[in-house]
Amino acid sequence: MSGRRHLGRAVLSVVALALVAAGCGDQHERLRVGLLRDCAGLLASTKDGAVAGAELPLVRRGARLGGDGRTLESARVAGVDIELVPACTETGRLTQLIAETRWLVETQGVEVVIGPLGTSEGALMRKLARKYPDVTFLIGWGTAQEATLRDPQPNLFRLTPDGAQTTAGLGSYAFRQLGWRKAAVVTEGYNAGLELAAGFVAEFCALGGTVVERDYQSLFAPDPAAAAKRHAASADGVALFSTYSSPVPYVRRYASAVGGSLRGRLVGSGSAFGDPTALTPPTGTKMTGIVLGGVISPASSDRELGSYVHSFRQSFPRLHPATALFDATLAPYGAMEALARAVETTGGADGVELRKAIAGLELDLPTGPVYFDRNRQAVARITLQRLGYRADGTPTLEPVRVIDGVTQDFGGIFTATTQPPTWDAPKCERRTPPPWAE
């Protein structure tokens, strides 16, 4: 009996030491990372790119792809094994997102969640982060201010700019360089488009410009000719923001309404412009000279971006080359790079120390330098680029202006108490413009 008592005490001592070690934030030997990516619906084609984006920082640190070109082997960072656990979501299906996040956290035991895509999805992840305070959330691409600006959660980070940040600089460019005083805003009438428009409206109006119309229908119209003619007559130019909808039909009609050339008459932004077909001029349309903000495109000449693209294509030759530039690929790449850097700093410490390390990072990502504000929202670089064409008709984008340090609050215009972007918010009013617009 005495021997059994001693053995029992020994076992209890080992358990107690293990619990103490866990409570003191000892180093992990393995870190499980959940990845939420779209497997169905509108963005299903981005599924493989999202996984590749998350894997690339690990491949650059010595991980290997198995013979099937898909299985990641020997993924270690600073002596910590990194295990990636993918899960399937679908943009717009929030109940599925909740279920998959619960599966990752409660069943798979992940300590970090990367993703998903989507505007409403980002706002929802803030609520899920509150439910799981011991899990670190690195949310993916999404335009919602609400994810981080209002009631920010200490365990949630976003490394991509929100919608308003994405369009920073376009309002002041239109006002100062193009001489616009009246602008029409054309975008989609749901969350993503409203968030993009908010940045332009706030900046352009802060300088003294007037938005004569906010058109949320014409991108969906079978023939937007009437709207394009109206905008050409009432405004000096059009700010066009498109995420899921092709801008080409509207661009064709607006170009016709202003005489064929869009130089000085159109600025734009949105992930739809990342599709090369959106940069190909419709017949009879001259798109040379239009300026786009916050767009990553195959036509970009940025060297750092080029290095990333080369590395991606070398590592994942089975994927289409353009995959590297999808928002769905870039966002998990940035999130995993941040996580890997934090693990290298802490040696794999527990969640609290890991989050402190992430919050203090300054990263050079393919989209430019990024660091976090006090709400753990990216303070990002936004580049304005002018569209041009080579002799063979291939589009090119040359930088017009690089704006570092674009903050989510736009110099105080957007706060935790301001109304989220809607069909008529923010109001068009003159006020102190953001620093980059002065």
C-alpha positions, 0 to 999 in steps of 0.5 A, spaced: 500 500 500 505 504 501 508 503 494 502 505 491 501 511 495 508 513 493 506 512 486 500 516 486 503 522 489 509 521 484 503 521 479 500 527 482 506 531 482 507 530 475 500 532 473 501 538 478 508 540 475 505 540 468 499 544 470 503 549 473 508 549 467 502 550 462 499 556 467 506 559 466 506 560 459 511 554 457 513 554 450 509 549 445 512 544 442 506 544 437 501 549 435 495 548 431 492 553 426 485 553 423 484 556 416 477 558 414 477 558 407 471 558 402 470 551 399 463 553 395 459 558 392 462 565 389 469 564 392 470 557 391 475 557 386 480 561 391 480 555 396 487 552 394 490 559 393 488 560 401 491 554 403 498 555 399 498 563 401 498 560 409 503 555 407 508 559 403 511 562 410 512 555 412 515 553 406 520 559 406 522 557 413 524 550 410 517 546 410 516 541 404 511 539 400 510 532 399 510 528 393 503 530 391 504 537 391 499 538 397 501 535 403 506 540 408 511 536 411 516 538 416 513 545 418 517 548 424 518 555 426 523 556 432 523 549 434 515 549 434 511 544 429 506 548 426 500 544 424 495 547 419 487 545 420 483 547 414 476 548 414 470 550 409 466 556 409 462 560 404 461 567 403 454 569 406 453 563 410 454 565 417 451 559 420 456 555 417 462 560 419 460 559 426 459 552 426 466 551 422 469 555 427 466 552 433 469 545 430 476 548 429 476 550 436 472 545 440 473 539 437 480 540 433 483 544 439 486 550 434 490 555 438 490 560 432 484 561 427 486 565 420 481 567 416 475 568 413 473 572 407 468 577 407 465 583 410 460 581 414 464 575 416 469 579 419 464 583 423 462 576 426 469 574 427 469 579 432 463 576 436 467 569 436 473 572 438 469 574 444 466 567 445 473 564 445 478 569 449 484 564 449 484 563 441 488 568 437 484 570 431 488 573 425 482 575 420 482 575 413 480 580 407 474 584 409 472 591 408 468 592 415 470 597 419 466 594 425 471 588 425 476 592 429 474 599 430 468 598 434 468 594 441 475 591 439 477 584 442 484 583 445 485 577 441 483 579 434 488 582 429 487 584 422 493 585 417 489 588 411 486 595 411 478 596 411 474 598 405 475 606 407 483 605 408 483 601 401 481 608 398 485 613 401 488 618 397 483 617 391 479 623 394 485 628 395 487 626 388 481 627 384 480 634 388 487 636 387 490 633 381 484 632 377 480 639 379 474 635 381 469 639 385 463 634 384 463 627 384 459 621 382 460 615 386 458 608 383 459 602 387 455 596 389 449 597 394 451 592 400 457 592 405 463 591 401 461 597 396 459 601 402 465 601 406 469 602 400 465 608 398 466 611 405 473 613 404 473 616 398 466 620 400 470 622 407 476 625 404 473 628 398 468 632 402 473 634 407 477 638 402 470 641 400 468 637 394 461 635 393 458 628 392 452 629 387 450 622 387 451 615 390 449 610 385 448 603 388 444 600 382 448 601 375 453 596 376 448 591 376 444 594 371 443 590 364 445 597 360 447 602 365 447 607 359 442 612 362 446 612 369 452 614 365 450 619 361 447 622 368 453 622 371 457 625 365 452 631 365 452 632 373 459 631 375 466 632 374 468 625 374 466 618 377 469 614 383 468 607 381 468 601 386 467 594 385 468 588 389 464 582 386 461 585 380 465 587 373 466 594 372 466 593 364 459 594 362 459 601 366 466 603 364 464 602 357 457 606 357 461 612 361 466 612 356 461 613 351 458 619 355 464 623 356 467 622 349 471 615 349 477 617 353 477 616 361 483 620 363 481 625 368 474 622 369 475 616 373 478 613 379 477 607 382 478 601 387 476 594 389 478 587 388 474 586 381 480 591 378 485 585 380 482 581 374 486 583 368 479 583 364 477 589 368 483 593 365 482 591 358 479 597 354 472 595 351 472 597 344 472 604 343 474 606 350 480 609 352 482 607 359 489 610 359 491 614 365 485 612 370 488 612 377 486 606 381 487 605 389 489 599 393 489 594 388 494 589 387 494 587 380 498 582 375 500 589 371 504 592 378 511 593 377 513 593 384 519 589 386 517 586 393 511 584 390 514 581 384 519 577 389 513 574 393 510 572 386 516 569 384 516 565 390 509 563 390 509 560 383 516 556 384 513 553 390 506 552 387 507 551 380 500 547 380 496 553 381 494 558 376 500 564 376 494 569 378 492 566 384 498 569 388 495 576 387 488 574 390 486 577 396 484 570 398 491 568 398 494 574 400 490 575 407 492 568 409 499 569 407 500 575 411 497 572 417 501 566 417 507 570 416 505 574 422 504 568 426 511 565 424 514 572 426 511 572 433 513 564 434 520 566 432 520 572 437 517 568 443 519 561 441 512 558 442 509 561 448 502 561 450 497 565 447 497 572 451 505 572 450 504 570 443 499 576 442 503 581 445 508 579 440 504 579 434 501 586 436 508 589 436 510 587 429 512 591 423 512 587 417 514 588 410 508 584 406 507 584 399 502 589 399 507 594 403 509 595 410 504 594 416 503 595 423 498 595 428 494 600 431 491 600 438 485 596 436 490 591 432 488 593 426 493 594 420 496 601 419 497 600 412 501 602 405 496 604 400 498 605 393 495 609 387 497 607 380 496 610 373 493 605 368 497 604 361 498 599 356 504 596 352 505 596 345 502 589 345 496 592 349 498 589 355 496 593 361 501 596 366 500 600 372 505 605 374 505 608 381 502 615 382 503 616 389 505 611 395 501 613 402 504 610 408 501 609 415 494 610 412 490 609 419 483 606 420 480 612 423 482 617 417 485 622 422 479 622 427 473 622 421 472 615 423 471 613 431 468 608 435 461 612 435 461 614 428 455 611 424 458 605 420 458 606 412 451 606 409 447 608 403 448 615 406 453 615 411 458 618 412 455 625 410 458 629 405 461 635 409 467 639 410 472 638 416 479 637 417 482 632 412 486 626 414 493 627 414 495 624 407 490 629 404 492 636 407 
